[in-house]
Amino acid sequence: MDDHELKKKKIKKIGKVLLVIGLVLDAIGFISFFSSFLGGGFPFLFFCSFIGLPITGVGLMLTLVGYKRETMK
């Protein structure tokens, strides 16, 4: 494998990891937000959505860039 393929493989792996982390944080934040409606309390973990949404976007972007050549064929 050449250097380009190794970098591309690393970008794919980092993108997938960031995507999973971001989605988990989004789920925590949104579950906290919507469960506060049932209990009437304050959503204490809603800030996880503000952290998770940008991480999800960056992870999705890196994953798409890593697979760009495969999707173009």
Kinemage of the C-alpha trace (Angstrom):
@kinemage 1
@onewidth
@group {chain A} dominant
@subgroup {mainchain}
@vectorlist {calphas} color= white
{ca met a 1} P 0.000 0.000 0.000
{ca asp a 2} L 1.230 3.447 -0.765
{ca asp a 3} L 1.239 6.463 1.506
{ca his a 4} L -1.993 7.845 0.063
{ca glu a 5} L -3.929 4.680 0.848
{ca leu a 6} L -2.621 4.619 4.428
{ca lys a 7} L -3.695 8.216 4.999
{ca lys a 8} L -7.075 7.499 3.475
{ca lys a 9} L -7.533 4.458 5.708
{ca lys a 10} L -6.649 6.554 8.766
{ca ile a 11} L -9.138 9.266 7.734
{ca lys a 12} L -11.871 6.639 7.374
{ca lys a 13} L -11.131 5.189 10.811
{ca ile a 14} L -11.005 8.592 12.551
{ca gly a 15} L -14.214 9.635 10.788
{ca lys a 16} L -16.077 6.535 11.920
{ca val a 17} L -14.901 6.922 15.514
{ca leu a 18} L -15.912 10.591 15.628
{ca leu a 19} L -19.254 9.768 14.030
{ca val a 20} L -20.061 7.138 16.659
{ca ile a 21} L -18.943 9.392 19.537
{ca gly a 22} L -21.000 12.275 18.169
{ca leu a 23} L -24.104 10.148 17.724
{ca val a 24} L -23.834 8.808 21.282
{ca leu a 25} L -23.521 12.355 22.659
{ca asp a 26} L -26.466 13.479 20.517
{ca ala a 27} L -28.589 10.620 21.812
{ca ile a 28} L -27.711 11.442 25.429
{ca gly a 29} L -28.564 15.104 24.941
{ca phe a 30} L -31.837 14.517 23.124
{ca ile a 31} L -32.978 11.813 25.541
{ca ser a 32} L -32.276 14.187 28.419
{ca phe a 33} L -34.168 16.977 26.671
{ca phe a 34} L -37.274 14.977 25.825
{ca ser a 35} L -37.369 13.108 29.136
{ca ser a 36} L -37.460 16.454 30.949
{ca phe a 37} L -40.912 16.990 29.465
{ca leu a 38} L -42.179 13.870 31.200
{ca gly a 39} L -40.661 14.598 34.585
{ca gly a 40} L -41.012 18.353 34.463
{ca gly a 41} L -37.407 18.881 35.505
{ca phe a 42} L -34.468 20.625 33.914
{ca pro a 43} L -32.591 18.725 31.153
{ca phe a 44} L -29.178 18.437 32.797
{ca leu a 45} L -27.420 16.594 29.974
{ca phe a 46} L -28.740 18.652 27.062
{ca phe a 47} L -25.301 20.246 26.637
{ca cys a 48} L -24.128 16.906 25.211
{ca ser a 49} L -26.069 17.756 22.053
{ca phe a 50} L -24.092 20.972 21.618
{ca ile a 51} L -20.895 18.932 21.832
{ca gly a 52} L -22.167 15.983 19.811
{ca leu a 53} L -23.637 17.748 16.791
{ca pro a 54} L -20.361 19.322 15.588
{ca ile a 55} L -18.469 16.090 16.293
{ca thr a 56} L -21.063 14.202 14.242
{ca gly a 57} L -20.644 16.681 11.395
{ca val a 58} L -16.851 16.409 11.381
{ca gly a 59} L -17.011 12.614 11.600
{ca leu a 60} L -19.489 12.449 8.728
{ca met a 61} L -17.353 14.787 6.623
{ca leu a 62} L -14.177 12.749 7.223
{ca thr a 63} L -15.979 9.501 6.476
{ca leu a 64} L -17.390 10.868 3.228
{ca val a 65} L -14.002 12.226 2.187
{ca gly a 66} L -12.395 8.871 2.945
{ca tyr a 67} L -14.896 6.988 0.790
{ca lys a 68} L -15.131 9.576 -1.979
{ca arg a 69} L -13.188 7.618 -4.595
{ca glu a 70} L -15.083 4.394 -3.916
{ca thr a 71} L -18.430 6.117 -4.359
{ca met a 72} L -17.346 7.786 -7.601
{ca lys a 73} L -16.545 4.461 -9.311
